[in-house]
Amino acid sequence: MSALKGVYVSLLRFYSYVMLMWLVAACLLSFYMPAAFIRVLKTL
């Protein structure tokens, strides 16, 4: 059970890291290229 918890914690850490990178990329895009950011949002 502890091994499963370790996998869960590592997955959670990886997920939060990916979300943080996505937020940073989105902020940079919206700051530098608003038009490109809007285009990316429309494709989602």
DOFI-688675 format. One record per residue (C-alpha): x, y, z; residue number from 1; residue in three letters. Coordinates in Angstrom, 1 decimal, always signed. Layout:
REM residues N
+--------+--------+--------+-----+------+
:     xx :     yy :     zz :  nr : rest :
+--------+--------+--------+-----+------+
:      X :      Y :      Z : NUM :  ALA :
...
+--------+--------+--------+-----+------+
This chain:
REM residues 44
+--------+--------+--------+-----+------+
:     xx :     yy :     zz :  nr : rest :
+--------+--------+--------+-----+------+
:   +0.0 :   +0.0 :   +0.0 :   1 :  MET :
:   +2.9 :   +2.4 :   +0.7 :   2 :  SER :
:   +4.2 :   +1.8 :   -2.8 :   3 :  ALA :
:   +0.9 :   +2.7 :   -4.2 :   4 :  LEU :
:   +0.9 :   +5.9 :   -2.1 :   5 :  LYS :
:   +4.4 :   +6.7 :   -3.4 :   6 :  GLY :
:   +3.2 :   +6.4 :   -7.0 :   7 :  VAL :
:   +0.2 :   +8.5 :   -6.3 :   8 :  TYR :
:   +2.3 :  +11.3 :   -4.7 :   9 :  VAL :
:   +4.8 :  +11.3 :   -7.6 :  10 :  SER :
:   +1.9 :  +11.4 :  -10.1 :  11 :  LEU :
:   +0.3 :  +14.3 :   -8.2 :  12 :  LEU :
:   +3.7 :  +16.1 :   -8.1 :  13 :  ARG :
:   +4.2 :  +15.6 :  -11.8 :  14 :  PHE :
:   +0.6 :  +16.8 :  -12.6 :  15 :  TYR :
:   +1.0 :  +19.9 :  -10.5 :  16 :  SER :
:   +4.3 :  +20.6 :  -12.2 :  17 :  TYR :
:   +2.8 :  +20.3 :  -15.6 :  18 :  VAL :
:   -0.1 :  +22.5 :  -14.7 :  19 :  MET :
:   +2.3 :  +25.1 :  -13.4 :  20 :  LEU :
:   +4.4 :  +25.0 :  -16.6 :  21 :  MET :
:   +1.1 :  +25.3 :  -18.6 :  22 :  TRP :
:   +0.1 :  +28.4 :  -16.6 :  23 :  LEU :
:   +3.5 :  +30.0 :  -17.0 :  24 :  VAL :
:   +3.3 :  +29.4 :  -20.8 :  25 :  ALA :
:   -0.2 :  +30.7 :  -21.0 :  26 :  ALA :
:   +0.8 :  +33.9 :  -19.1 :  27 :  CYS :
:   +3.8 :  +34.4 :  -21.3 :  28 :  LEU :
:   +1.6 :  +33.9 :  -24.4 :  29 :  LEU :
:   -1.1 :  +36.3 :  -23.2 :  30 :  SER :
:   +1.5 :  +38.8 :  -22.3 :  31 :  PHE :
:   +3.5 :  +38.7 :  -25.5 :  32 :  TYR :
:   +1.1 :  +37.5 :  -28.2 :  33 :  MET :
:   -2.6 :  +38.0 :  -27.2 :  34 :  PRO :
:   -3.8 :  +37.1 :  -30.7 :  35 :  ALA :
:   -1.9 :  +33.8 :  -30.7 :  36 :  ALA :
:   -3.2 :  +33.0 :  -27.2 :  37 :  PHE :
:   -6.8 :  +33.6 :  -28.3 :  38 :  ILE :
:   -6.1 :  +31.3 :  -31.3 :  39 :  ARG :
:   -4.8 :  +28.6 :  -29.0 :  40 :  VAL :
:   -7.8 :  +28.9 :  -26.7 :  41 :  LEU :
:  -10.2 :  +28.5 :  -29.7 :  42 :  LYS :
:   -8.5 :  +25.2 :  -30.7 :  43 :  THR :
:   -9.1 :  +23.7 :  -27.2 :  44 :  LEU :
+--------+--------+--------+-----+------+
